[in-house]
Amino acid sequence: MIFGLTGMSGAGKSTVCRQFKNAGFHIIDCDKIARQVVRKGEPCLDELHRLFGDGVITKDGELDRKAMGNIVFNDRDKLRLLNDTIYPYITYQVISELQEIDDKPSVLDAPTLFESGIDYICDAVVSVVCDTEISLERIMARDGISYDAAKSRLSSQHDAEFYASRSQFCIENNGDIAELEQKADEIAAQLFDMSKGNYEKK
């Protein structure tokens, strides 16, 4: 079975993913795949070059992420164009990887799970959320940025309700890491039961 893992920035998704991996799930890192599909020589990068021009390509022929970010940051149409271009390549790579593994249940670690539409292949989705102020504090500490910068970053993302309303499982992480790890382990056990056909929804 295939499970999706997503959630708010600063909510603790990386910790949950680590617990899932320790529990025996095969983890597919969609962020890593997203970086791979835009490497030099990849058809996705050629398409981005055609759509956005020479300004998004470095002298070495790589994607200029900063330049691309400047283009799409305040332009929803350009951001949609970028996502519509990249997501099909990511989905193709994810499905290719899934076809190569054995019957071990898999988790798609995907911050943009819903935006990409890849949630349609998931048997269930787990979201990790937290209170906004806690999220801001964690982002500031993690990335070394100001409160205003963290707030600006978070305001461009979905809120907790968005994730909770679209997920079969939602982990609220407003406590310490030990509490989060315990919650993740409990969900992992339920997902394994689902993969074995033993899960009964309560």
C-alpha positions as CSV (number, residue, x, y, z in Angstrom):
1,M,0.0,0.0,0.0
2,I,1.0,3.6,-0.5
3,F,0.6,6.3,2.1
4,G,1.1,10.0,1.7
5,L,2.9,12.2,4.3
6,T,2.6,15.9,4.2
7,G,1.9,18.9,6.4
8,M,2.7,22.4,7.5
9,S,6.2,23.9,7.6
10,G,7.6,23.6,11.0
11,A,5.1,21.0,12.2
12,G,7.6,18.1,12.5
13,K,7.0,16.1,9.3
14,S,10.7,15.2,9.1
15,T,10.5,13.6,12.6
16,V,7.4,11.6,11.7
17,C,9.1,10.5,8.4
18,R,12.1,9.2,10.4
19,Q,9.8,7.3,12.7
20,F,8.0,5.7,9.8
21,K,11.3,4.7,8.2
22,N,12.4,3.2,11.5
23,A,9.1,1.3,11.6
24,G,10.0,-0.4,8.3
25,F,8.3,1.7,5.6
26,H,9.9,2.4,2.3
27,I,10.3,6.2,2.1
28,I,10.1,8.0,-1.2
29,D,11.5,11.6,-0.8
30,C,9.6,13.7,-3.3
31,D,11.6,16.8,-2.5
32,K,14.7,14.8,-3.6
33,I,13.0,13.7,-6.8
34,A,11.9,17.3,-7.5
35,R,15.6,18.3,-7.4
36,Q,16.6,15.4,-9.6
37,V,14.1,16.1,-12.4
38,V,15.4,19.6,-13.0
39,R,19.1,18.6,-13.2
40,K,21.2,19.5,-16.2
41,G,20.3,17.4,-19.2
42,E,16.9,16.4,-17.9
43,P,13.9,17.0,-20.2
44,C,12.0,18.9,-17.4
45,L,14.8,21.5,-17.3
46,D,14.7,21.9,-21.0
47,E,11.0,22.5,-20.8
48,L,11.5,25.1,-18.0
49,H,14.1,26.8,-20.1
50,R,11.7,27.0,-23.0
51,L,8.9,28.4,-20.9
52,F,10.8,30.8,-18.6
53,G,13.8,31.8,-20.8
54,D,17.5,32.0,-20.4
55,G,17.2,33.9,-17.1
56,V,16.4,30.7,-15.1
57,I,19.5,28.8,-16.4
58,T,23.0,29.3,-14.9
59,K,26.2,29.6,-17.0
60,D,26.8,25.9,-16.2
61,G,23.4,24.9,-17.6
62,E,21.8,24.2,-14.2
63,L,18.5,25.6,-12.9
64,D,19.0,29.0,-11.3
65,R,16.7,28.4,-8.3
66,K,17.0,31.9,-7.0
67,A,16.1,33.4,-10.3
68,M,13.1,31.1,-10.7
69,G,12.0,31.9,-7.2
70,N,12.0,35.6,-8.0
71,I,9.8,35.0,-11.0
72,V,7.2,32.9,-9.3
73,F,7.2,34.3,-5.8
74,N,4.6,37.0,-6.4
75,D,3.0,35.7,-9.6
76,R,0.5,33.0,-9.1
77,D,0.1,32.3,-12.8
78,K,3.9,31.8,-13.2
79,L,3.9,29.6,-10.1
80,R,1.1,27.5,-11.5
81,L,3.0,27.2,-14.8
82,L,6.1,26.0,-12.9
83,N,4.1,23.5,-10.9
84,D,2.1,22.2,-13.9
85,T,5.4,21.6,-15.6
86,I,7.3,19.9,-12.8
87,Y,4.7,17.8,-11.1
88,P,4.1,15.3,-14.0
89,Y,7.8,14.5,-14.1
90,I,7.9,14.0,-10.3
91,T,4.8,11.7,-10.5
92,Y,6.4,9.7,-13.2
93,Q,9.6,9.2,-11.2
94,V,7.6,8.3,-8.0
95,I,5.5,5.7,-9.9
96,S,8.7,4.3,-11.5
97,E,10.3,3.9,-8.1
98,L,7.2,2.2,-6.6
99,Q,7.2,-0.3,-9.4
100,E,10.8,-1.3,-8.5
101,I,10.3,-2.1,-4.9
102,D,8.9,-5.2,-3.3
103,D,5.6,-5.5,-1.4
104,K,6.9,-3.3,1.5
105,P,4.4,-0.5,2.3
106,S,5.6,2.8,1.0
107,V,5.3,6.4,2.2
108,L,5.5,9.4,-0.1
109,D,7.2,12.2,1.8
110,A,5.7,15.1,-0.1
111,P,5.3,18.7,1.2
112,T,3.2,19.4,-1.9
113,L,1.3,16.1,-2.0
114,F,-2.1,17.7,-2.6
115,E,-0.9,20.5,-4.9
116,S,0.8,17.9,-7.2
117,G,-2.3,15.7,-7.3
118,I,-0.2,12.7,-6.4
119,D,-2.4,12.0,-3.4
120,Y,-4.7,10.2,-5.8
121,I,-2.4,7.2,-5.7
122,C,-2.3,7.1,-1.9
123,D,-4.4,4.6,0.1
124,A,-4.4,7.1,3.0
125,V,-2.8,10.4,3.8
126,V,-1.1,11.5,7.1
127,S,-0.7,15.2,7.7
128,V,1.4,16.8,10.4
129,V,0.1,20.2,11.8
130,C,0.6,22.5,14.7
131,D,-0.5,25.9,16.0
132,T,0.6,28.8,13.9
133,E,2.7,30.5,16.5
134,I,4.5,27.3,17.3
135,S,5.2,26.8,13.6
136,L,6.6,30.3,13.4
137,E,9.0,29.7,16.3
138,R,10.2,26.4,14.9
139,I,10.8,27.9,11.4
140,M,12.7,30.8,12.9
141,A,14.9,28.5,15.0
142,R,15.4,26.0,12.1
143,D,16.2,28.4,9.3
144,G,17.7,31.3,11.3
145,I,15.2,33.9,9.9
146,S,13.2,36.7,11.5
147,Y,9.7,36.5,12.7
148,D,8.4,38.6,9.7
149,A,10.3,36.4,7.2
150,A,8.9,33.2,8.8
151,K,5.4,34.7,8.9
152,S,5.7,35.6,5.2
153,R,6.8,32.1,4.3
154,L,4.0,30.5,6.3
155,S,1.3,32.8,4.9
156,S,2.0,31.4,1.4
157,Q,1.2,27.9,2.6
158,H,-1.9,26.1,3.7
159,D,-3.2,26.1,7.2
160,A,-3.9,23.2,9.6
161,E,-7.5,22.9,8.6
162,F,-6.6,22.4,4.9
163,Y,-4.5,19.4,5.8
164,A,-6.8,18.0,8.4
165,S,-9.8,18.1,6.1
166,R,-8.0,16.2,3.4
167,S,-6.3,13.5,5.4
168,Q,-7.3,10.2,6.9
169,F,-4.8,10.7,9.8
170,C,-3.7,14.1,11.3
171,I,-1.0,14.4,13.9
172,E,-1.1,17.6,15.9
173,N,2.4,18.4,17.1
174,N,2.2,21.2,19.8
175,G,4.3,19.3,22.3
176,D,7.8,18.0,22.6
177,I,9.6,15.6,20.3
178,A,9.0,12.5,22.5
179,E,5.3,13.1,22.3
180,L,5.5,13.5,18.5
181,E,7.5,10.3,18.1
182,Q,4.9,8.4,20.2
183,K,2.1,9.7,18.0
184,A,4.0,8.8,14.8
185,D,4.7,5.3,16.1
186,E,1.0,4.8,16.8
187,I,0.0,5.9,13.3
188,A,2.7,3.7,11.8
189,A,1.2,0.7,13.6
190,Q,-2.2,1.5,12.2
191,L,-0.8,2.0,8.7
192,F,0.9,-1.4,8.9
193,D,-2.4,-2.9,10.0
194,M,-4.1,-1.3,6.9
195,S,-1.4,-2.7,4.6
196,K,-2.2,-6.2,6.1
197,G,-5.9,-5.7,5.8
198,N,-6.4,-5.8,9.6
199,Y,-7.3,-2.2,10.2
200,E,-10.8,-1.4,11.4
201,K,-11.7,2.3,11.5
202,K,-12.8,3.4,14.9
